Amino acid sequence: ISSLFGYLIRIFLARKLSPQEFGLFFAIYNVILLIGWIKGFGLNSAIGKYIPQYNIEKNNDGIKSILIFVTVFTLLSNLLFLAIIYFFPATIITSYFQSDTAKSVLLALFIYIFIDSFSNIINGYFLSVYRFVLYSLKDIIIRVVVLLFIVFATDLTVFEVAMIYAAGSLLNLLINIVYFFKSFSFFQYKLKISKETSKELFKFGLPLMIRDFFGVIMARVDNLILVFFRPLVEVGIYNVILPTADMLLIFSRPFARIMFPLSSELFSLNQCDKINSLLQKIQKHLLLLLIPFLVTIIVFSGFILKTLFGAEYEVGYIGLDLLTFGFLFNSLSMVGYSVLMGIGKQNSGAVATITSNILNAILTLLLVPYFGKFELGYVGAIIGTVISSIVLFFWISSILRKTINYTFPIKHTLILISIGLFLTVIGFLLRVTFIHLYLQIILFLILLLFIYPLLLILFRMTSLSEIKMIISIIFKKKVDTPPTVE
């Protein structure tokens, strides 16, 4: 739900702001998220580590002490980074972001993550004591507030959008504070912070901060390089393509979350054959689900961008086609990586992920300036992402093959790809044959709803028992998962 609201925010922002302003906002937004990861020094992770333990021990003094320690340190680090940004030369900020208003927007968005950092502390507590509803409301509250303001506002500026985010985070913090004091008798317990506890918290948090920061900066390297080399218009186009392609991962995330504990359990029982069988079925059904969405995006990519974001973004249809193809590999890799964690090969998976991210950064650095000559710098960034995604998929598959003798379902994959190509050709023929766009869409949807299932049955790609088994995994296996980063 929160991802849906985030996508709607981008749609309305793209229509309320010019492409340059839209690109400016998300250029600064991505940088501010990086700062947000640094300034906490990983101490929020310590809440998830120690509070569940203290909660079991009924050590409420310890819970209060950790919350106070992390809150005070967060306040001090926030003030330090606020001072750095405030006194940082405006000329450098203006030059990098290509806008005279960049510094004021940067400060406004920092206020947003300044406030939000305290909500993260309280949310860490909610998660640790199994208050899942309160934990899950954080992003939804902020995004609903932002969306409502944007929908009903007129003549928005980028600075005002940043302040709306700050207002949303403030409202969310106030709600969190109220429910926190209702669920935890904070003032009844004593404060006990020792030097040893402080060292232990930093020892636990710093490595996680370094790991997470590296992952986040690599995930946003495309935006950073695009801002440096290309106009903000291209940054804006890239930031409507990326979340649209990212919607494909909705299908893979539930399977990835389930496969982590399930593969761990099966591996401990020395049942690698069951892991292989299960992973093959899941990856096959993932492809089965993704193919029609992939084909639809490829056939109507220009229409999708124009309808959702505006005519200025329709030129990004080639980039959307390419990135959607790349995210097909990301979907499969996500499930494979969860299995690696479950069988204790997370270090090998991390090496593969970091290496593919470095490859992505190098390719983006080379390809963005080259494609920029044709005013298609974002296509260069997307090609780098697609290549690194393919490399990561084959690398993870190789580790699985060596570790548990896993074999990717090549036969089924080739059949599904052939079906997808057939549907794509039919889709483009419909677009050429019929003039009216909505008639093309209706006929294509009929094709997907009737012809696609018939082809699956004809080639025996799945069965009722397999589908029931896949559904039972999702709904019968209860798993708690860590929060994800936007």
Stockholm file with secondary structure:
# STOCKHOLM 1.0

chainA/1-486         ISSLFGYLIRIFLARKLSPQEFGLFFAIYNVILLIGWIKGFGLNSAIGKYIPQYNIEKNNDGIKSILIFVTVFTLLSNLLFLAIIYFFPATIITSYFQSDTAKSVLLALFIYIFIDSFSNIINGYFLSVYRFVLYSLKDIIIRVVVLLFIVFATDLTVFEVAMIYAAGSLLNLLINIVYFFKSFSFFQYKLKISKETSKELFKFGLPLMIRDFFGVIMARVDNLILVFFRPLVEVGIYNVILPTADMLLIFSRPFARIMFPLSSELFSLNQCDKINSLLQKIQKHLLLLLIPFLVTIIVFSGFILKTLFGAEYEVGYIGLDLLTFGFLFNSLSMVGYSVLMGIGKQNSGAVATITSNILNAILTLLLVPYFGKFELGYVGAIIGTVISSIVLFFWISSILRKTINYTFPIKHTLILISIGLFLTVIGFLLRVTFIHLYLQIILFLILLLFIYPLLLILFRMTSLSEIKMIISIIFKKKVDTPPTVE
#=GR chainA/1-486 SS CHHHHHHHHHHHHHHHSCHHHHHHHHHHHHHHHHHHHHHTTTHHHHHHHHHHHHHHTTCHHHHHHHHHHHHHHHHHHHHHHHHHHHHSCHHHHHHHHTCTTHHHHHHHHHHHHHHHHHHHHHHHHHHHTTCHHHHHHHHHHHHHHHHHHHHHCCSCCHHHHHHHHHHHHHHHHHHHHHHHHHHSCGGGSCCCCCHHHHHHHHHHHHHHHHHHHHHHHHHTHHHHHHHHHSCHHHHHHHHHHHHHHHTTHHHHHHHHHHHHHHHHHHHHTTCHHHHHHHHHHHHHHHHHHHHHHHHHHHHHHHHHHHHHHCGGGGGGHHHHHHHHHHHHHHHHHHHHHHHHHHTTCHHHHHHHHHHHHHHHHHHHHHHHHHHHTTTCHHHHHHHHHHHHHHHHHHHHHHHHHHHHCCCCCHHHHHHHHHHHHHHHHHHHHHHHHCSCHHHHHHHHHHIIIIIHHHHHHHTTCCCHHHHHHHHHHHHHSCCCCCCCCC
#=GC SS_cons         CHHHHHHHHHHHHHHHSCHHHHHHHHHHHHHHHHHHHHHTTTHHHHHHHHHHHHHHTTCHHHHHHHHHHHHHHHHHHHHHHHHHHHHSCHHHHHHHHTCTTHHHHHHHHHHHHHHHHHHHHHHHHHHHTTCHHHHHHHHHHHHHHHHHHHHHCCSCCHHHHHHHHHHHHHHHHHHHHHHHHHHSCGGGSCCCCCHHHHHHHHHHHHHHHHHHHHHHHHHTHHHHHHHHHSCHHHHHHHHHHHHHHHTTHHHHHHHHHHHHHHHHHHHHTTCHHHHHHHHHHHHHHHHHHHHHHHHHHHHHHHHHHHHHHCGGGGGGHHHHHHHHHHHHHHHHHHHHHHHHHHTTCHHHHHHHHHHHHHHHHHHHHHHHHHHHTTTCHHHHHHHHHHHHHHHHHHHHHHHHHHHHCCCCCHHHHHHHHHHHHHHHHHHHHHHHHCSCHHHHHHHHHHIIIIIHHHHHHHTTCCCHHHHHHHHHHHHHSCCCCCCCCC
//
